Amino acid sequence: MSMDLTSSYPTQLCLPKFPMSKGEIYHISSKNDFEESLKLYCCLFDIEIENLQSKFMYDAYISRSRCIQCDNPILSNGRVVSADRVVMTLTEQDYNIIKNVYTWDRIKIGKMYRYKRGYLPKDFVRSVLELYKSKTELKGLEGNDKNGVPYSVTYLNRKEMLNSCYGMTVTDIVRDDIIYEDDWKEETPDLNESIEKYNNNKGRFLFYPWGVWTTACARTSVWSAIFNLKDDYIYSDTDSVKFKNPEKHMEYFEKYNRIITEQLNETCKHFGFPEDYVHPKNNKG
């Protein structure tokens, strides 16, 4: 069986898990200080792990491609099962999964940034919910609207705009310049100048970490299911898990749905949105 997280990224964009301040460089004083920061803040930090060993036989979490360094790894489908030494950059969401999947002899925390945690801006969340509501209500409708536009066309437009709410948060800030001087060529601009120009643009309304935490929180949801499925787990992708013996696990999925519903209702309450934003009806009611 396969269970999918419906509109996984838009869902995450509506929950209070995002960096909502300028990042402060934080120097941790102890293990307890580190763990407490992970509970209270969005954290981004470099980590070095020695003698990394998997303790969870059903899947591995760390992607080799995301490691800055990875010495003598044993890999499974591109994921690190064990390694003498790993260096990478993590969010608190990643770390909370990794400590449940691996053991190690020693870790060292490098540069660490902390951000105040909260909801995304009200107008951004409103846009996500209104687009989701519109997409859901239009899906499967036949015929045209009063302007003669087919409902199917408007549905695809709303769906694309909904998906772009996440996509635009992770659009590359520093892109090559395309220049024509006798012939076409690409030039990579100065990194610091481009970021400074972007940050000082008065039209800017996005924050790159919002996209980073969207995917990190979505992975947390998928791995919550993997930890429950254990022996019955087969495979996962960005927003779904494949598994055997579904009757054994329906209670978990029902509980997950209740929790997500409560969280989304709380979002509507927080912003003063009508609850039908998160409970829209499709053409079948």
N, C-alpha and C positions, 0 to 999 in steps of 0.2 A: 504494500500500500504506500501511497505518497500523501503527505499532508503539506499543504502550502500555506505560507504566511501571506494572506491577502494584502496587496498594496503595502509590502513590508517597509520600504523606505518612506513613503508618505506617512505611515503610522508613526515611525520613529520621529519624524519631524514635528509631530504634535505632542510629544512627551517632554517633561522637564529634565532633560539630561545633557544640556548643551553648554559649552563655554560662553558665558555672557559677561565677560570682562576682558580687559587687557591682561595677557599672561604675565605673572610675576615669577621671576626666577626664585626658587625656594631651595634652601639648603637644609636637608633633613638632619636631625640630631640623633635619631635612634630608629630601631625597627618599628616601635609603637608609633612614633611620630609619622613615619612613612605610611603605615597602615591606616592611621587616622586621616591623613591627607587624602588617601584614596577613597575613603568613605564620604568625605565632605565636599570634595572638589573634583572638577575635571582636571586630570593630570596627564601631562605628556613628558616622557622621560627616556633617557638612554639607559640601557641596562646591559651588563655583562654577566653571563651565566657560565659557571664552570661545571663540567661533568653533568650535562643535561641528560636525563633518562626518562623515557615515557613510563608512566605507571597506569595508563589508561589504554587497554589493549584494542579498543574499538575504532579509534581514529587518532591522528596527530593534528595538532593545531598550528604550529609554527610553519610558515611557508619559507622554504629556502631562499626564494627570490626576494623576500622582505628582510633578510639578514644582511647587516653591514659586513659581518664576518661570521664564518661558520666552519670550525676546524674539525676535520675527520667526521663528517656527518654520516649517519645511516638514514636513508630517505625512503619514504613510501609515497609514491605518486606526487613527488615534489615537496612533501612535508617532512619535517625533521622528527625522526623517532628518537635519535640520540646524537650527541656531539660532545667533543672534548671542551669546546668553548663556543659560545654564541654571543654576538653583539648585535643589538637591534634597538629600535625606538618603539615604545609602546604607549597606549593609553591605559587608564585604569581598568577599562573594560577588558582589554586584552590580558592584562596581568591577572585579573581575577579568574579568567579561564585557564591560563597557563599554570597557575599554582594548583589547579585541580587535575591537570593532565600530566604534569612532570614532577620529578624530584631533581635536586641538584645538591652539589657540595657547598657552593658559595655563589652569592650574587653581589654585584657592585652597582650602585645607582650613580649615574653620571649627572649631566645637566638636567634639571627638572623644572617644568613650568606648571604653575597652578592657575586655574581659572575658576571664578565663581560659577556655580551651576544653576541653570534655570531654563525657563521656556524661551523659545525663539520669539522674535517680535510679533506682537498681536496681528498686524496686517499680513505678515508672512504666513502665520498659522491659518488665519482666515482664508487666505488664497488657496492653501492646500486643501482645506476642508470644503470650500465652495466648489473647487474643481473636482474633488472626489465625489461630492454629492451630485453634481451635474453629470459626470461621466457615468455614474451608477444608474441614474434615472433615464439616461439616453440609450444605454446598452440594449441592443436587440429591438429597438423601436423601428417600425417601418413607416415609410411615407416622408413627407416634407414638413418643415415648419411654415409659419405664416408668410415668410419671405421666400419660400420655395427652395430653401436649402435642405437637402436630405438629412434626416436625423443621424444617419450613419456617418456623414461627413463631420457634423458637429461633435459626435461622440469621439471620433478619432482625434479631432482638434483638442478636446478637453483632456483626453488621455495623454497626448503628447505634452501638453502644457503641465499636467500634473507630474509626469516623469521628469520634466525639465526643472521642476522646483528643486529636486536634489541635484540634477546634472549641472546646473549653473553654479552651485556652491563649490564644485570641484573643477571648474574650468581653469585651465592653466593660467596663472597670473602672468607668467613670462613666456611670451610666444615669439617665435622667430619673425623677423621683418622680411617680407617678400619684396625684393627690389629689382627694378628693371633698368639696367645700364648696358645697352647693346645686347644684353642677354639677361635671362632671369637668374636670380640667385637668392639664397637665403642668408641672413645675417642674424646671429644670436645677440640680442641687446645685453647691456650690462645688467647683471642680476639685481644688484642693490639699487641701481637707479630705477629699474622697472618697478620693483616692489615699493620703493618710496613714492614714485609717481602714482601708483595704484592706491596706496594708503591715503594719499593726500587729495585724491579725487573727490570732490564734493558730491558727485553723483553715485559714489559707491554705497551699496547697501548690504553687501554680503561679507561673510567672514569665513575664510577657507576652512578653519577647524570645524565648522558646522557640518561640512561634508564628511570630514574624517570621522566625527563621532556618529554620524548617521550609519555608516557602514559598520563601525565598531559595535554599536548597540544592536544592529540587525544580526551580527554574528553571535552576540550574546543570546539572543532569542533562539537562534538555530541550535546553539550548543546546549541550551537548557533542555531542548528535546533530546539531543544526543545522550546527555547524561542520564536521562530517564529511560531511553530505549535499550542501552547497553547491548546485551547479546542479540537482540532483535534488530539492531541498527545495521543498515546496508550501505547507505550513501547519503550525502547531502550536497546541496548547492547553495546559492546565495539566499534563497528564501523557501527551501523545502527540505524535507527529510524522507528517505525511502526506508521501509522497514517491514519486518514480518510480524505475524501474530497481532494484528491491530486491536483485537478485542481486549488485550491485556493493557493497552495504553490509552484507551479513550478517556479514562478519568483524568489523566494528565492534560490532554488537549482541552477537555472541557474546563478544567481549572484555569489553564492558560487563557482561554477565551474570556472567562469571567474577569480575570485580572486586567486584561487589556481593555475590556469594556468599561470597567470601573475607572481605569486611568484616563480613557478618552472622555468619559462623562465628566471627570474632574477637570480636564482641560476646558471643556465647554463652560463649566461653572466658573472656573478661574477667569476666563475672558468675557463671560456674559454672552456666549454664543448659544443659539437654540440647540437642543440635544439632537434634533433630526439631522444636524450636520454630520454626525458620526453614525446615524442609523438611517441612511436614505433607503428608499424602497426602489427596487428594480421594476421592470415592466410586468413581473409576475407577482408583485405585491410583497 
